[in-house]
């Protein structure tokens, strides 16, 4: 059954209420305007570079190779790209003994042709494991399998990677461990030392790449956010004392458009504390889920833009932040369409460019935040 479209009066009421909750300085008429900001000759890549920052995006080889218009947008807007899927285990390793490097190699070549930096994502994750993993990996062989994987994959791209997400989403306070770690397969087979083992192996395979711990749900000003930040900071402090080569953290930043608890004082203090440890920070997978926002395009786009604005204007004040990457550039290819779909089946609009590759208010919000950032 097709969802009923709310009346204009009801929509204005819904958006105005939500805007007030999010402290958006817009009146109802501007929310209803829905006019995309023209990009003109503006390049996020160039604006970021003028402040000593790098702007980029997650990309998928199949999309770039079949959509020249998307490839042109990525080339113009991005100073760094990261494969969304092509370096994850389930994509890269069809069998325990074979690797499919072709798509990742294609993306590296694309980046090099257009003078972009290239990031690797990800070496160790509890998710996106191949079907053969559970029947093959056990306590006796897990460590050697991980070491072989890191040596082969990182070694292949040694000297060509800006950075690697060595571990991804290793924390889950809800699992009730004192250290806050997620009860993953890697933890089960190798114990908490698997993180250190992975970083030391990556540093050996490519001493030139920036080695990153990538983590999710760090930005919410909630009890859960506090727990995750505290666990991460404690582990980072221990790693620094013992010389574990964690050099940066990635903050995924998959923001919720209807949340007003993003990037508050506890999160800001966390960023400061990470910076004081001498670590760099990457905003590694930024987007704004509009799953629960009103259906009207104009109002929705302005709320999404506001979330980009307030978040980036907060995090970019920290000079430890060196890069901002959105998880895709065009709404047409956003992972959120499947992961967090809208109940009304209206097209999702979480990224700077819409499905036709036209810039949206979110694009201008990112431009403004980059221009407002202090120089690095």
C-alpha positions as CSV (number, residue, x, y, z in Angstrom):
1,X,0.0,0.0,0.0
2,X,1.4,3.4,-1.0
3,X,2.1,5.7,2.0
4,X,-0.1,8.7,2.2
5,X,1.7,12.0,1.7
6,X,1.2,14.4,4.6
7,X,-0.6,17.6,4.1
8,X,1.4,20.8,3.7
9,X,0.1,22.0,7.1
10,X,1.0,18.8,8.8
11,X,4.5,18.8,7.1
12,X,5.3,22.3,8.2
13,X,4.3,21.4,11.7
14,X,6.5,18.3,11.7
15,X,9.5,20.0,10.2
16,X,9.2,23.1,12.4
17,X,9.1,20.9,15.5
18,X,12.0,18.8,14.4
19,X,14.0,21.9,13.4
20,X,13.4,23.4,16.8
21,X,14.6,20.2,18.5
22,X,17.7,20.3,16.4
23,X,18.2,24.1,16.9
24,X,18.1,24.7,13.1
25,X,18.0,28.5,12.5
26,X,15.6,28.3,9.6
27,X,12.0,29.3,9.3
28,X,9.3,27.2,7.6
29,X,9.5,29.0,4.3
30,X,13.2,28.3,3.9
31,X,12.6,24.7,4.9
32,X,10.1,24.4,2.1
33,X,12.3,26.0,-0.5
34,X,14.1,22.9,-1.4
35,X,16.4,24.6,-3.9
36,X,19.8,22.9,-4.3
37,X,22.8,25.1,-3.9
38,X,24.6,25.3,-7.3
39,X,28.1,23.9,-7.1
40,X,29.5,26.0,-9.9
41,X,33.2,25.6,-10.0
42,X,33.5,24.8,-6.3
43,X,35.7,21.7,-5.5
44,X,35.5,20.3,-2.0
45,X,39.0,18.9,-2.7
46,X,40.4,22.3,-3.3
47,X,38.6,24.0,-0.4
48,X,39.8,21.4,2.0
49,X,43.4,21.5,0.6
50,X,43.4,25.3,1.2
51,X,43.1,24.5,5.0
52,X,45.6,21.7,5.0
53,X,42.8,19.1,5.1
54,X,41.9,16.3,2.7
55,X,38.3,15.7,1.5
56,X,37.2,12.5,-0.1
57,X,34.7,9.7,-0.4
58,X,34.0,6.0,-0.3
59,X,33.8,4.6,-3.8
60,X,32.8,1.4,-5.5
61,X,34.7,0.2,-8.6
62,X,31.6,-1.0,-10.4
63,X,29.9,2.4,-10.1
64,X,32.9,4.4,-11.2
65,X,33.6,2.2,-14.1
66,X,30.1,2.3,-15.5
67,X,29.0,5.8,-14.7
68,X,31.4,8.4,-16.3
69,X,29.4,11.3,-14.8
70,X,29.9,9.9,-11.3
71,X,33.6,9.4,-12.0
72,X,33.9,13.0,-13.1
73,X,32.3,14.2,-9.9
74,X,34.6,12.1,-7.8
75,X,37.6,13.3,-9.7
76,X,36.7,17.0,-9.2
77,X,35.6,16.7,-5.6
78,X,37.9,14.2,-4.0
79,X,41.5,14.4,-2.9
80,X,41.3,10.9,-1.4
81,X,39.2,7.8,-2.1
82,X,38.6,4.6,-0.2
83,X,37.0,1.4,-1.5
84,X,33.7,0.7,0.2
85,X,33.8,-3.0,-0.4
86,X,36.7,-4.1,-2.6
87,X,39.3,-4.6,0.2
88,X,36.9,-6.3,2.7
89,X,37.5,-10.0,3.3
90,X,34.3,-11.3,1.7
91,X,34.9,-9.4,-1.5
92,X,38.7,-9.9,-1.6
93,X,39.0,-13.6,-0.6
94,X,36.6,-15.9,-2.5
95,X,38.4,-18.9,-1.1
96,X,41.0,-19.4,1.7
97,X,43.7,-19.6,-0.9
98,X,42.7,-17.1,-3.5
99,X,42.5,-13.3,-3.7
100,X,40.5,-11.0,-6.1
101,X,42.7,-7.9,-6.3
102,X,41.4,-6.7,-9.7
103,X,38.7,-4.2,-8.5
104,X,40.9,-2.7,-5.8
105,X,43.8,-2.4,-8.2
106,X,41.4,-0.6,-10.7
107,X,40.5,1.9,-7.9
108,X,44.1,2.5,-7.0
109,X,44.9,3.2,-10.7
110,X,41.9,5.6,-10.8
111,X,43.2,7.4,-7.8
112,X,46.7,7.7,-9.1
113,X,45.6,8.9,-12.5
114,X,43.7,11.7,-10.8
115,X,46.4,12.6,-8.2
116,X,44.2,11.3,-5.3
117,X,45.3,9.6,-2.2
118,X,44.1,6.1,-1.6
119,X,42.9,4.5,1.7
120,X,42.5,0.9,2.6
121,X,39.4,-0.5,4.4
122,X,39.6,-2.8,6.2
123,X,42.0,-5.5,7.4
124,X,40.3,-6.9,10.5
125,X,36.5,-6.7,11.0
126,X,34.0,-8.9,12.6
127,X,31.6,-8.4,9.7
128,X,31.8,-9.0,5.9
129,X,33.7,-12.2,6.4
130,X,33.6,-14.8,3.6
131,X,31.3,-17.8,3.8
132,X,34.2,-20.2,4.3
133,X,35.5,-18.3,7.4
134,X,33.5,-20.1,10.1
135,X,34.2,-23.5,8.8
136,X,37.9,-22.9,8.3
137,X,39.1,-20.6,11.1
138,X,39.7,-21.7,14.6
139,X,41.8,-21.0,17.7
140,X,44.8,-22.8,16.3
141,X,45.0,-21.0,12.9
142,X,43.3,-17.6,13.4
143,X,46.5,-15.7,14.2
144,X,48.5,-17.1,11.3
145,X,45.6,-16.5,8.9
146,X,45.4,-12.9,10.0
147,X,49.1,-12.3,9.7
148,X,49.2,-13.9,6.3
149,X,46.3,-11.7,5.1
150,X,47.8,-8.5,6.4
151,X,51.3,-9.3,5.0
152,X,49.9,-10.1,1.5
153,X,47.3,-7.3,1.3
154,X,49.2,-4.5,2.9
155,X,52.4,-5.6,1.2
156,X,50.8,-5.5,-2.2
157,X,49.9,-1.8,-1.7
158,X,53.0,-0.8,0.3
159,X,54.1,2.8,-0.4
160,X,50.8,3.5,-2.2
161,X,48.4,3.8,0.7
162,X,47.7,7.0,2.5
163,X,46.2,5.0,5.4
164,X,44.8,1.7,6.4
165,X,41.8,0.9,8.6
166,X,43.7,-1.8,10.4
167,X,40.8,-2.7,12.7
168,X,37.1,-1.7,12.4
169,X,34.3,-1.6,15.0
170,X,36.1,-3.5,17.7
171,X,34.1,-2.0,20.6
172,X,30.7,-2.9,21.9
173,X,30.1,-2.0,25.5
174,X,26.8,-3.9,25.4
175,X,28.8,-7.1,25.4
176,X,29.6,-6.2,29.0
177,X,33.4,-6.9,28.9
178,X,35.4,-4.7,31.3
179,X,37.6,-3.5,28.4
180,X,34.5,-2.7,26.2
181,X,35.6,-5.0,23.4
182,X,33.1,-6.7,21.1
183,X,32.8,-10.4,21.4
184,X,33.9,-11.0,17.8
185,X,35.4,-14.1,16.2
186,X,38.8,-12.5,16.4
187,X,38.5,-11.9,20.1
188,X,37.2,-15.5,20.6
189,X,40.1,-17.1,18.7
190,X,43.0,-14.7,19.6
191,X,42.0,-12.8,22.7
192,X,42.3,-9.0,23.2
193,X,45.8,-9.0,21.8
194,X,44.5,-9.4,18.2
195,X,44.3,-5.7,17.9
196,X,47.9,-5.1,18.8
197,X,49.0,-8.1,16.6
198,X,47.2,-6.6,13.6
199,X,48.7,-3.1,14.0
200,X,52.3,-4.5,14.4
201,X,51.8,-6.7,11.4
202,X,50.5,-3.7,9.3
203,X,53.4,-1.5,10.4
204,X,55.8,-4.2,9.3
205,X,54.2,-4.7,5.9
206,X,54.0,-0.9,5.1
207,X,55.9,1.4,7.4
208,X,54.8,4.4,5.4
209,X,51.0,4.1,5.7
210,X,49.0,5.9,8.5
211,X,47.6,3.1,10.7
212,X,44.0,3.7,11.8
213,X,41.6,2.3,14.3
214,X,38.2,2.9,12.7
215,X,35.2,3.0,15.1
216,X,31.4,3.7,15.0
217,X,28.9,5.5,17.2
218,X,31.4,7.7,19.0
219,X,29.6,11.0,18.3
220,X,26.4,10.6,20.2
221,X,26.1,12.5,23.6
222,X,24.5,9.5,25.3
223,X,25.4,7.0,28.0
224,X,26.3,4.5,25.3
225,X,28.5,7.1,23.6
226,X,30.2,7.9,26.9
227,X,30.9,4.2,27.5
228,X,32.4,3.7,24.0
229,X,34.5,6.8,24.1
230,X,35.9,5.9,27.6
231,X,36.7,2.3,26.5
232,X,38.5,3.6,23.3
233,X,40.5,6.3,25.1
234,X,41.6,3.8,27.8
235,X,42.9,1.3,25.2
236,X,44.5,4.1,23.2
237,X,46.4,5.3,26.2
238,X,47.6,1.8,26.9
239,X,48.7,1.3,23.3
240,X,50.6,4.6,23.3
241,X,52.5,3.7,26.5
242,X,53.5,0.3,25.0
243,X,54.4,1.5,21.6
244,X,51.6,-0.2,19.7
245,X,51.6,1.6,16.3
246,X,48.1,3.0,16.3
247,X,48.6,6.4,14.7
248,X,45.1,7.6,14.1
249,X,41.5,6.9,14.7
250,X,38.7,7.0,12.2
251,X,35.3,8.3,13.4
252,X,32.8,6.8,11.1
253,X,30.2,9.6,11.7
254,X,27.1,7.9,10.3
255,X,24.8,10.6,11.7
256,X,21.1,10.3,12.3
257,X,19.2,13.3,10.8
258,X,16.6,13.4,13.7
259,X,19.1,13.2,16.5
260,X,19.9,16.3,18.6
261,X,22.5,14.6,20.7
262,X,25.4,14.7,18.3
263,X,28.8,16.2,18.9
264,X,28.2,17.6,22.4
265,X,30.8,18.5,25.0
266,X,31.7,14.9,26.0
267,X,32.5,14.1,22.3
268,X,34.5,17.4,22.0
269,X,36.5,16.5,25.1
270,X,37.2,13.1,23.6
271,X,38.5,14.6,20.4
272,X,40.8,16.9,22.5
273,X,42.1,13.9,24.5
274,X,42.8,11.9,21.4
275,X,44.7,14.8,20.0
276,X,46.7,15.2,23.2
277,X,47.9,11.6,22.7
278,X,49.5,12.7,19.5
279,X,47.0,10.8,17.3
280,X,45.5,12.0,14.1
281,X,41.7,11.9,13.5
282,X,39.9,11.1,10.3
283,X,36.1,11.6,9.8
284,X,36.0,8.4,7.8
285,X,32.5,7.5,6.7
286,X,30.3,10.6,7.0
287,X,26.6,10.7,6.0
288,X,23.3,11.8,7.5
289,X,20.5,9.2,7.5
290,X,17.2,10.9,6.7
291,X,15.2,7.7,7.5
292,X,13.0,9.4,10.1
293,X,12.8,12.9,8.6
294,X,9.6,14.3,6.9
295,X,9.2,13.3,3.2
296,X,9.3,16.7,1.7
297,X,12.5,17.1,-0.2
298,X,13.2,20.8,0.6
299,X,12.7,20.4,4.4
300,X,14.5,17.2,4.5
301,X,17.5,18.5,2.6
302,X,17.8,21.5,4.9
303,X,17.7,19.4,8.1
304,X,20.4,17.0,6.6
305,X,22.5,20.1,5.7
306,X,22.1,21.4,9.2
307,X,23.5,18.1,10.7
308,X,26.5,18.3,8.4
309,X,27.0,21.9,9.3
310,X,26.9,21.6,13.1
311,X,28.9,18.4,13.1
312,X,31.7,19.5,10.8
313,X,31.9,22.9,12.4
314,X,32.5,21.2,15.7
315,X,35.0,18.5,14.7
316,X,37.0,20.7,12.4
317,X,38.0,23.0,15.2
318,X,40.2,20.2,16.4
319,X,43.5,20.4,14.5
320,X,44.1,16.7,15.0
321,X,41.4,16.1,12.4
322,X,43.2,15.8,9.0
323,X,40.6,14.4,6.7
324,X,36.8,14.2,6.0
325,X,35.4,11.5,3.8
326,X,31.7,11.0,3.1
327,X,30.5,7.4,2.6
328,X,29.7,8.0,-1.1
329,X,28.9,11.3,-2.9
330,X,25.6,10.5,-4.6
331,X,22.3,9.5,-3.0
332,X,21.9,7.0,-5.8
333,X,24.6,4.8,-4.4
334,X,24.2,5.2,-0.7
335,X,24.3,2.1,1.5
336,X,21.6,3.6,3.6
337,X,19.0,2.8,0.9
338,X,19.2,-0.9,2.0
339,X,20.5,-0.6,5.6
340,X,18.1,2.1,6.9
341,X,15.3,2.5,4.4
342,X,12.4,4.9,4.9
343,X,9.0,3.5,5.7
344,X,7.3,5.7,3.1
345,X,9.6,4.3,0.4
346,X,10.7,7.9,-0.6
347,X,14.2,8.0,-2.0
348,X,16.9,8.6,0.6
349,X,18.9,11.8,0.5
350,X,21.9,11.5,2.9
351,X,24.8,12.7,0.7
352,X,26.1,16.0,-0.9
353,X,24.8,15.1,-4.4
354,X,21.4,13.7,-5.3
355,X,20.7,10.7,-7.5
356,X,21.1,12.9,-10.6
357,X,24.4,14.2,-9.3
358,X,23.1,17.7,-8.6
359,X,24.5,19.4,-5.5
360,X,22.2,19.8,-2.5
361,X,22.3,22.1,0.6
362,X,24.5,19.5,2.2
363,X,27.2,20.3,-0.3
364,X,27.2,23.9,0.6
365,X,27.2,23.0,4.3
366,X,30.4,21.0,3.8
367,X,32.0,23.8,1.8
368,X,31.1,26.4,4.5
369,X,32.5,24.1,7.3
370,X,35.7,23.5,5.5
371,X,36.1,27.2,4.8
372,X,35.4,28.0,8.5
373,X,38.0,25.5,9.7
374,X,41.3,26.8,11.1
375,X,44.3,26.0,8.9
376,X,46.4,23.0,9.6
